[in-house]
C-alpha cells in the first residue's frame, strides 16, 4: 500500500511538472512582443549572427577541429599525455606544456573546445586541460600584435602578460580546488595502462598532428593590412593545400591508406576549388568528410571517425544554440540586440569596480571570433569606456562566450564550469582594476 502511494505521488508529480513547463512555454510564446522594433531586431540579429557563424566558422574552424580531436582520442599516446599533462605529472611541466600548446593554436573560444575535450578525455589533468582551454583563444600572438597597433603598445603588453599569467594561475587553481578528485583520477588513468600493440611511433603521431593543426591554422589565417601576416594570408590556401597533400602522403606511408581512394578525394577537392574559387568552405568540407569516410571503412581507423563524429554531436548543437542566444542578447559586432549598446557604454564608462565587472561579464557572454574583439574595444573606448574595463574585456572575451560555457558544462559538469568561468571573470576584473587605476 505504501509503495503504491509513493508511485502514484511520483507519477502525479511528473505530470504536474510536465503541465507546468508546457504552460510556461505557451505563456512565453503567447506574450512574445512581436512587432516591437527592438525585439524584432534582436531576433534578426540572433539569426544573422548564427548564419554568419555557420558560414564562417563551422566548416573552416570546427570541422578540422573535430578531426583533430578524434585523432587525439584514437592515436595520441596515453603514456605521453599522462607523462606531460596527466593529473600526476609535475604541475609546472603540465601547465607550461598546456599553455604553450594552446598558444600555438591561436583559435577562438569555440574552436578550442573539441581539442580541449580530446586531451581531457585522453587523460590530461584538469589543471593542464583548463590551461590549454584558456590559452588557445586568449594567448594569440597576432591578436596581441593587433591590440598593440590599434589600442597602443601599453594595452598590448598588458593583454599579453595578463593572458599568459591567467592560463597558468587558472589551471593551477583548478587543480588545487579539485586535487583530491584529480588524485583518484590519476590512479584510475594509470591502473592497467600499457602501450597498444598497434601504436605508431611518437614521431609519426607528432607529424600527423602537426599537419592537421597546420591545416586548421592556415585555413583560418586572418586578414591583415601589412607585413608578413598579409603575405601569408595571400598564399594561405596554397600552404593549406600543400599541408593537405603531405597529410595524404603520411596516411599512405604510415597508415596504409589506399592511394586510389585518396587520389579520388584529392581530385574532388581540386575540382571544387577550381569551379568555386570564392567558396573555400566547399573543398574543406569535402576534405573533412572524405577523410572521415575513408577512415570509417578501415577497421584500424574506425575509432578516428567515430570519435570525431561523437565530438560533433556533442558540441555543434550547443554552439549554434549558444550563438543564437548571444546574438539575441547582445547582437553582432557594431550592432546591438535586445540590450541597448548605450546601456553597455554607460556601464563601462570609468575605471571603477562596477564598470570593470560589467566589462568582464560582457566579455564572458559575448562571442568574439579571432581579432574581432579589438575593433569592438576600440569603438567602446571612443564612446568613453575606461581602459581598465577595456583590458578586462580583452582578457575575458576571447577565452569565454555563452556557447563556449554550454559546451564546457557537458565535458566538466556544472560546478567545474561555473568555477572556471568565475575565475576568469574575477581575474579579468582584478587585472582591469590594477591596470585602470595604477598604470
RODO-2510 file (C-alpha; in nm, 4 decimals, decimal comma):
residues 439
     n   res          X          Y          Z
     1     x     0,0000     0,0000     0,0000
     2     x     0,2803     0,2408     0,0954
     3     x     0,4760     0,1698    -0,2248
     4     x     0,1624     0,2178    -0,4341
     5     x     0,1058     0,5603    -0,2789
     6     x     0,4685     0,6564    -0,3448
     7     x     0,4422     0,5517    -0,7114
     8     x     0,1147     0,7399    -0,7534
     9     x     0,2710     1,0528    -0,5973
    10     x     0,5720     1,0300    -0,8291
    11     x     0,3503     0,9900    -1,1371
    12     x     0,1336     1,2832    -1,0291
    13     x     0,4395     1,4991    -0,9615
    14     x     0,5829     1,4153    -1,3031
    15     x     0,2584     1,5095    -1,4780
    16     x     0,2350     1,8348    -1,2809
    17     x     0,5906     1,9233    -1,3843
    18     x     0,5110     1,8494    -1,7494
    19     x     0,1971     2,0622    -1,7309
    20     x     0,3883     2,3479    -1,5640
    21     x     0,6598     2,3600    -1,8330
    22     x     0,4010     2,3334    -2,1103
    23     x     0,2109     2,6249    -1,9579
    24     x     0,5317     2,8236    -1,9168
    25     x     0,6265     2,7635    -2,2819
    26     x     0,2776     2,8594    -2,4001
    27     x     0,2780     3,1845    -2,2000
    28     x     0,6247     3,2732    -2,3278
    29     x     0,5122     3,2239    -2,6889
    30     x     0,1760     3,3942    -2,6296
    31     x     0,3287     3,7100    -2,4865
    32     x     0,6198     3,7417    -2,7290
    33     x     0,6479     4,1142    -2,8082
    34     x     0,6458     4,0558    -3,1836
    35     x     0,6069     4,3817    -3,3702
    36     x     0,8161     4,5849    -3,1295
    37     x     1,1181     4,7182    -3,3140
    38     x     1,3807     4,6227    -3,0551
    39     x     1,2540     4,2660    -3,0144
    40     x     1,2222     4,2091    -3,3873
    41     x     1,5726     4,3499    -3,4425
    42     x     1,7136     4,1262    -3,1657
    43     x     1,5625     3,8169    -3,3301
    44     x     1,7084     3,9241    -3,6644
    45     x     2,0483     3,9826    -3,5029
    46     x     2,0358     3,6344    -3,3491
    47     x     1,9557     3,4787    -3,6874
    48     x     2,2222     3,6819    -3,8681
    49     x     2,4924     3,6031    -3,6101
    50     x     2,4082     3,2302    -3,6249
    51     x     2,4078     3,2468    -4,0064
    52     x     2,7459     3,4223    -4,0065
    53     x     2,8882     3,1732    -3,7567
    54     x     2,7662     2,8772    -3,9629
    55     x     2,9220     3,0186    -4,2811
    56     x     3,2487     3,1459    -4,1386
    57     x     3,3370     2,9098    -3,8557
    58     x     3,1646     2,5717    -3,8704
    59     x     3,3286     2,4392    -4,1875
    60     x     3,6678     2,6116    -4,1721
    61     x     3,7203     2,6006    -3,7939
    62     x     3,5078     2,3375    -3,6253
    63     x     3,5177     2,0527    -3,8769
    64     x     3,9017     2,0390    -3,8831
    65     x     3,8965     2,0744    -3,5028
    66     x     3,6635     1,7726    -3,4751
    67     x     3,9030     1,5712    -3,6930
    68     x     4,1966     1,6688    -3,4700
    69     x     4,0024     1,5882    -3,1534
    70     x     3,9039     1,2487    -3,2952
    71     x     4,2662     1,1801    -3,3858
    72     x     4,3694     1,2704    -3,0305
    73     x     4,1273     1,0149    -2,8890
    74     x     4,2259     0,7485    -3,1417
    75     x     4,6008     0,7883    -3,1872
    76     x     4,7549     1,0034    -2,9160
    77     x     4,9740     0,8019    -2,6851
    78     x     4,8135     0,7927    -2,3441
    79     x     5,1577     0,7475    -2,1988
    80     x     5,2742     1,0811    -2,3427
    81     x     4,9594     1,2559    -2,2234
    82     x     4,9950     1,1155    -1,8741
    83     x     5,3656     1,1972    -1,8669
    84     x     5,3341     1,5639    -1,9613
    85     x     4,9718     1,6598    -1,8937
    86     x     4,8325     1,3917    -1,6619
    87     x     4,6933     1,4531    -1,3117
    88     x     5,0112     1,3133    -1,1519
    89     x     5,2620     1,4932    -1,3770
    90     x     5,4698     1,7818    -1,2297
    91     x     5,2449     2,0857    -1,2341
    92     x     5,4997     2,3346    -1,3752
    93     x     5,5610     2,0967    -1,6647
    94     x     5,1916     2,0190    -1,7242
    95     x     5,0751     2,3804    -1,7079
    96     x     5,3666     2,5047    -1,9165
    97     x     5,3180     2,2439    -2,1908
    98     x     4,9410     2,3004    -2,1968
    99     x     4,9747     2,6781    -2,2159
   100     x     5,2350     2,6623    -2,4941
   101     x     5,0282     2,4077    -2,6899
   102     x     4,7199     2,6251    -2,6638
   103     x     4,9129     2,9365    -2,7612
   104     x     5,0416     2,7747    -3,0815
   105     x     4,6864     2,7037    -3,1988
   106     x     4,5549     3,0636    -3,1823
   107     x     4,1900     2,9616    -3,2222
   108     x     3,8630     3,1132    -3,0990
   109     x     3,6765     3,0151    -2,7815
   110     x     3,4578     2,7660    -2,9697
   111     x     3,7151     2,6021    -3,1980
   112     x     3,9328     2,5137    -2,8970
   113     x     3,6516     2,3090    -2,7381
   114     x     3,6888     1,9820    -2,9348
   115     x     4,0646     1,9933    -2,8785
   116     x     4,0156     2,0557    -2,5068
   117     x     3,7675     1,7669    -2,4913
   118     x     4,0146     1,5456    -2,6764
   119     x     4,3106     1,5937    -2,4420
   120     x     4,0906     1,5788    -2,1302
   121     x     3,9280     1,2552    -2,2476
   122     x     4,2715     1,1113    -2,3219
   123     x     4,3824     1,1624    -1,9627
   124     x     4,5100     1,5187    -1,9234
   125     x     4,4784     1,6589    -1,5730
   126     x     4,2079     1,9157    -1,5039
   127     x     4,4565     2,1975    -1,4409
   128     x     4,6528     2,1316    -1,7616
   129     x     4,3347     2,0919    -1,9680
   130     x     4,1976     2,4206    -1,8312
   131     x     4,5281     2,5990    -1,9019
   132     x     4,5040     2,4704    -2,2609
   133     x     4,1386     2,5768    -2,2821
   134     x     4,2174     2,9337    -2,1765
   135     x     4,5465     2,9704    -2,3637
   136     x     4,4143     2,8640    -2,7060
   137     x     4,1943     3,1676    -2,7706
   138     x     4,3482     3,4112    -2,5194
   139     x     4,7237     3,3887    -2,5964
   140     x     4,7009     3,4733    -2,9652
   141     x     5,0223     3,6293    -3,0960
   142     x     4,8547     3,8107    -3,3830
   143     x     4,5734     3,9384    -3,1594
   144     x     4,8342     4,0822    -2,9216
   145     x     5,0160     4,2490    -3,2137
   146     x     4,6911     4,3964    -3,3483
   147     x     4,5943     4,5116    -2,9982
   148     x     4,9272     4,6927    -2,9594
   149     x     4,8965     4,8506    -3,3027
   150     x     4,5369     4,9727    -3,2669
   151     x     4,4934     5,0239    -2,8926
   152     x     4,8514     5,1120    -2,8009
   153     x     5,1678     4,9256    -2,7028
   154     x     5,0823     4,9548    -2,3345
   155     x     4,7486     4,7754    -2,3821
   156     x     4,9107     4,5096    -2,5996
   157     x     5,1753     4,4320    -2,3373
   158     x     4,9153     4,4270    -2,0581
   159     x     4,6995     4,1857    -2,2567
   160     x     4,9906     3,9525    -2,3356
   161     x     5,1191     3,9406    -1,9775
   162     x     4,7694     3,9007    -1,8337
   163     x     4,6749     3,6167    -2,0691
   164     x     4,9933     3,4153    -2,0021
   165     x     4,9608     3,4650    -1,6274
   166     x     4,5889     3,3759    -1,6311
   167     x     4,6459     3,0484    -1,8165
   168     x     4,8963     2,9350    -1,5543
   169     x     4,7084     3,0639    -1,2488
   170     x     4,3625     2,9425    -1,3501
   171     x     4,4995     2,5989    -1,4366
   172     x     4,6859     2,5820    -1,1029
   173     x     4,3804     2,6957    -0,9055
   174     x     4,1508     2,4435    -1,0749
   175     x     4,3995     2,1694    -0,9890
   176     x     4,4203     2,2815    -0,6259
   177     x     4,0431     2,3052    -0,5858
   178     x     3,9945     1,9515    -0,7215
   179     x     4,3251     1,7971    -0,6121
   180     x     4,1585     1,5083    -0,4233
   181     x     3,9423     1,4207    -0,7220
   182     x     4,2426     1,4535    -0,9532
   183     x     4,4448     1,2149    -0,7357
   184     x     4,1738     0,9500    -0,7730
   185     x     4,1510     1,0195    -1,1446
   186     x     4,5282     0,9762    -1,1792
   187     x     4,5091     0,6344    -1,0118
   188     x     4,2245     0,5279    -1,2377
   189     x     4,4027     0,6511    -1,5506
   190     x     4,7272     0,4674    -1,4818
   191     x     4,5798     0,1437    -1,3463
   192     x     4,6318    -0,1315    -1,6017
   193     x     4,7812     0,1075    -1,8537
   194     x     5,0077    -0,0225    -2,1232
   195     x     5,1016     0,0753    -2,4759
   196     x     4,8898    -0,0661    -2,7540
   197     x     5,0459    -0,3165    -2,9901
   198     x     4,9461    -0,1149    -3,2969
   199     x     5,0618     0,2151    -3,1544
   200     x     5,2560     0,4294    -3,4006
   201     x     5,5959     0,5820    -3,3145
   202     x     5,5831     0,9190    -3,1410
   203     x     5,7465     1,0944    -3,4367
   204     x     5,4743     0,9677    -3,6727
   205     x     5,1929     1,0757    -3,4422
   206     x     5,3620     1,4150    -3,3951
   207     x     5,3828     1,4575    -3,7738
   208     x     5,0127     1,3710    -3,8088
   209     x     4,9076     1,6307    -3,5519
   210     x     5,1471     1,8925    -3,6900
   211     x     4,9905     1,8584    -4,0354
   212     x     4,6322     1,8579    -3,9028
   213     x     4,6952     2,1624    -3,6837
   214     x     4,8752     2,3329    -3,9724
   215     x     4,5702     2,2881    -4,1944
   216     x     4,3469     2,4314    -3,9192
   217     x     4,5736     2,7328    -3,8548
   218     x     4,6414     2,8322    -4,2166
   219     x     4,2844     2,7709    -4,3376
   220     x     4,1754     3,0242    -4,0755
   221     x     4,4659     3,2677    -4,1090
   222     x     4,3082     3,6124    -4,0587
   223     x     4,3483     3,9058    -4,2947
   224     x     4,5947     4,1797    -4,2014
   225     x     4,6885     4,5132    -4,3526
   226     x     5,0674     4,4919    -4,3684
   227     x     5,3726     4,2812    -4,3032
   228     x     5,4345     3,9086    -4,3038
   229     x     5,0811     3,8402    -4,1812
   230     x     4,9393     3,9839    -4,5055
   231     x     5,1941     3,7938    -4,7149
   232     x     5,0949     3,4663    -4,5504
   233     x     4,7240     3,5498    -4,5857
   234     x     4,7606     3,5946    -4,9610
   235     x     4,9080     3,2448    -5,0039
   236     x     4,7304     3,0682    -4,7168
   237     x     4,5276     2,8348    -4,9409
   238     x     4,8407     2,7269    -5,1248
   239     x     5,0053     2,6458    -4,7906
   240     x     4,6906     2,4652    -4,6744
   241     x     4,6834     2,2570    -4,9946
   242     x     5,0500     2,1586    -4,9551
   243     x     4,9901     2,0535    -4,5950
   244     x     4,6873     1,8502    -4,7082
   245     x     4,8934     1,6681    -4,9718
   246     x     5,1627     1,5949    -4,7130
   247     x     4,8911     1,4582    -4,4822
   248     x     4,7667     1,2299    -4,7608
   249     x     5,1210     1,1067    -4,8194
   250     x     5,1677     1,0359    -4,4484
   251     x     4,8425     0,8368    -4,4355
   252     x     4,9518     0,6270    -4,7316
   253     x     5,3042     0,5740    -4,5961
   254     x     5,2348     0,5054    -4,2280
   255     x     4,8664     0,4073    -4,2124
   256     x     4,8483     0,2098    -4,5381
   257     x     4,5611     0,4080    -4,6860
   258     x     4,4631     0,3401    -5,0461
   259     x     4,6376     0,5678    -5,2964
   260     x     4,3388     0,5301    -5,5296
   261     x     4,0839     0,6405    -5,2679
   262     x     4,2922     0,9433    -5,1693
   263     x     4,3533     1,0312    -5,5352
   264     x     3,9782     1,0416    -5,5973
   265     x     3,9329     1,2605    -5,2893
   266     x     4,2123     1,4983    -5,3923
   267     x     4,0633     1,5219    -5,7406
   268     x     3,7212     1,6124    -5,5993
   269     x     3,8774     1,8761    -5,3729
   270     x     4,0776     2,0255    -5,6610
   271     x     3,7691     2,0365    -5,8843
   272     x     3,5651     2,2111    -5,6151
   273     x     3,8437     2,4660    -5,5624
   274     x     3,8706     2,5299    -5,9383
   275     x     3,4971     2,5631    -6,0112
   276     x     3,4100     2,7503    -5,6897
   277     x     3,7214     2,9593    -5,6153
   278     x     3,5332     3,2017    -5,3888
   279     x     3,3790     2,9278    -5,1743
   280     x     3,6697     2,7699    -4,9857
   281     x     3,4251     2,6035    -4,7463
   282     x     3,3302     2,3501    -5,0159
   283     x     3,6762     2,1921    -5,0674
   284     x     3,7366     2,1963    -4,6900
   285     x     3,4030     2,0194    -4,6319
   286     x     3,4873     1,7613    -4,8997
   287     x     3,8312     1,7079    -4,7459
   288     x     3,6987     1,6528    -4,3937
   289     x     3,4026     1,4355    -4,4936
   290     x     3,6124     1,2323    -4,7380
   291     x     3,8871     1,1786    -4,4821
   292     x     3,6444     1,0532    -4,2190
   293     x     3,4548     0,8407    -4,4719
   294     x     3,7739     0,6592    -4,5720
   295     x     3,8714     0,6198    -4,2052
   296     x     3,5285     0,4741    -4,1218
   297     x     3,5776     0,1993    -4,3822
   298     x     3,9028     0,0801    -4,2243
   299     x     3,8936    -0,1400    -3,9137
   300     x     4,2131     0,0151    -3,7764
   301     x     4,0860     0,3730    -3,8162
   302     x     3,7144     0,3459    -3,7404
   303     x     3,7771     0,4904    -3,3957
   304     x     3,9096     0,8125    -3,5531
   305     x     3,5865     0,8647    -3,7467
   306     x     3,3568     0,7653    -3,4602
   307     x     3,5341     0,9885    -3,2068
   308     x     3,5222     1,2857    -3,4459
   309     x     3,1500     1,2297    -3,5013
   310     x     3,0985     1,1975    -3,1268
   311     x     3,2565     1,5377    -3,0617
   312     x     3,0487     1,6919    -3,3420
   313     x     2,7231     1,5558    -3,1975
   314     x     2,8094     1,6764    -2,8508
   315     x     2,9402     2,0225    -2,9333
   316     x     2,7871     2,1616    -3,2527
   317     x     2,4177     2,1865    -3,1461
   318     x     2,5115     2,3624    -2,8218
   319     x     2,7410     2,6054    -3,0014
   320     x     2,4770     2,7060    -3,2558
   321     x     2,2146     2,7448    -2,9833
   322     x     2,4506     2,9497    -2,7708
   323     x     2,5471     3,1752    -3,0615
   324     x     2,1767     3,2388    -3,1300
   325     x     2,1135     3,3389    -2,7667
   326     x     2,4244     3,5602    -2,7584
   327     x     2,3143     3,7310    -3,0800
   328     x     1,9671     3,7927    -2,9413
   329     x     2,1041     3,9450    -2,6206
   330     x     2,3993     4,1474    -2,7490
   331     x     2,3836     4,1442    -3,1284
   332     x     2,6706     4,1242    -3,3731
   333     x     2,9873     4,3385    -3,3602
   334     x     2,8983     4,7025    -3,4279
   335     x     2,5279     4,6333    -3,3783
   336     x     2,3031     4,5572    -3,0829
   337     x     2,0483     4,3009    -2,9691
   338     x     1,7809     4,3260    -2,7029
   339     x     2,0286     4,5064    -2,4716
   340     x     2,0885     4,8633    -2,5981
   341     x     2,4501     4,9470    -2,6796
   342     x     2,4076     5,2783    -2,4942
   343     x     2,3495     5,0823    -2,1722
   344     x     2,6745     4,8944    -2,2263
   345     x     2,8718     5,2129    -2,2992
   346     x     2,7263     5,3852    -1,9908
   347     x     2,8004     5,0859    -1,7684
   348     x     3,1728     5,0761    -1,8511
   349     x     3,2465     5,4471    -1,8620
   350     x     3,5108     5,4650    -1,5874
   351     x     3,7796     5,2547    -1,4185
   352     x     3,5725     5,1699    -1,1115
   353     x     3,4844     4,8258    -0,9805
   354     x     3,1305     4,8195    -1,1212
   355     x     3,2428     4,9170    -1,4730
   356     x     3,5227     4,6605    -1,4726
   357     x     3,2952     4,3802    -1,3506
   358     x     3,0375     4,4658    -1,6178
   359     x     3,3078     4,4634    -1,8867
   360     x     3,4414     4,1245    -1,7721
   361     x     3,0890     3,9765    -1,7632
   362     x     3,0066     4,1253    -2,1013
   363     x     3,3222     3,9763    -2,2475
   364     x     3,2454     3,6387    -2,0907
   365     x     2,8988     3,6238    -2,2501
   366     x     2,9666     3,7659    -2,5959
   367     x     3,1082     3,5569    -2,8794
   368     x     3,4233     3,7013    -3,0404
   369     x     3,5818     3,5394    -3,3402
   370     x     3,9581     3,5862    -3,3676
   371     x     4,0588     3,9572    -3,3702
   372     x     3,7021     4,0958    -3,3668
   373     x     3,7363     4,1958    -3,0023
   374     x     3,9933     4,4655    -3,0919
   375     x     3,7697     4,6900    -3,3090
   376     x     3,4848     4,6413    -3,0611
   377     x     3,7011     4,7631    -2,7729
   378     x     3,8307     5,0473    -2,9917
   379     x     3,4717     5,1617    -3,0535
   380     x     3,3844     5,1332    -2,6832
   381     x     3,6937     5,3344    -2,5873
   382     x     3,5819     5,6003    -2,8321
   383     x     3,2410     5,6024    -2,6603
   384     x     3,4033     5,6668    -2,3218
   385     x     3,4974     5,3218    -2,1928
   386     x     3,7713     5,3207    -1,9265
   387     x     4,0999     5,1496    -2,0094
   388     x     4,0656     4,9150    -1,7100
   389     x     3,7305     4,7725    -1,8294
   390     x     3,8797     4,7540    -2,1808
   391     x     4,1575     4,5246    -2,0579
   392     x     3,9080     4,3172    -1,8558
   393     x     3,7001     4,2632    -2,1715
   394     x     4,0099     4,1689    -2,3727
   395     x     4,1158     3,9111    -2,1121
   396     x     3,7719     3,7542    -2,0574
   397     x     3,6157     3,7929    -2,4021
   398     x     3,8283     3,5764    -2,6337
   399     x     3,8515     3,2899    -2,3802
   400     x     3,4836     3,2681    -2,2838
   401     x     3,1453     3,3003    -2,4508
   402     x     2,7961     3,1730    -2,3822
   403     x     2,8255     2,8949    -2,6449
   404     x     3,1656     2,8045    -2,5001
   405     x     3,0207     2,7734    -2,1477
   406     x     2,7368     2,5466    -2,2613
   407     x     2,9818     2,3010    -2,4172
   408     x     3,2319     2,3077    -2,1283
   409     x     2,9453     2,2127    -1,8973
   410     x     2,8847     1,8900    -2,0939
   411     x     3,2529     1,7968    -2,0544
   412     x     3,3282     1,9068    -1,6973
   413     x     2,9860     1,9386    -1,5356
   414     x     2,8064     2,2430    -1,3992
   415     x     3,0134     2,3049    -1,0863
   416     x     3,3574     2,2953    -1,2517
   417     x     3,2309     2,5111    -1,5377
   418     x     3,0952     2,7760    -1,3013
   419     x     3,4200     2,7817    -1,1031
   420     x     3,6297     2,8140    -1,4206
   421     x     3,4123     3,0967    -1,5561
   422     x     3,4143     3,2707    -1,2177
   423     x     3,7942     3,2535    -1,2028
   424     x     3,8256     3,4080    -1,5484
   425     x     3,5813     3,6900    -1,4654
   426     x     3,7341     3,7616    -1,1217
   427     x     4,0909     3,7647    -1,2521
   428     x     3,9975     3,9780    -1,5541
   429     x     3,8262     4,2212    -1,3167
   430     x     4,1301     4,2344    -1,0871
   431     x     4,3678     4,2910    -1,3799
   432     x     4,1406     4,5641    -1,5179
   433     x     4,1233     4,7403    -1,1819
   434     x     4,5017     4,7350    -1,1377
   435     x     4,5661     4,8488    -1,4944
   436     x     4,2989     5,1173    -1,4942
   437     x     4,3916     5,2728    -1,1610
   438     x     4,7674     5,2271    -1,1276
   439     x     4,9019     5,2494    -1,4834
***
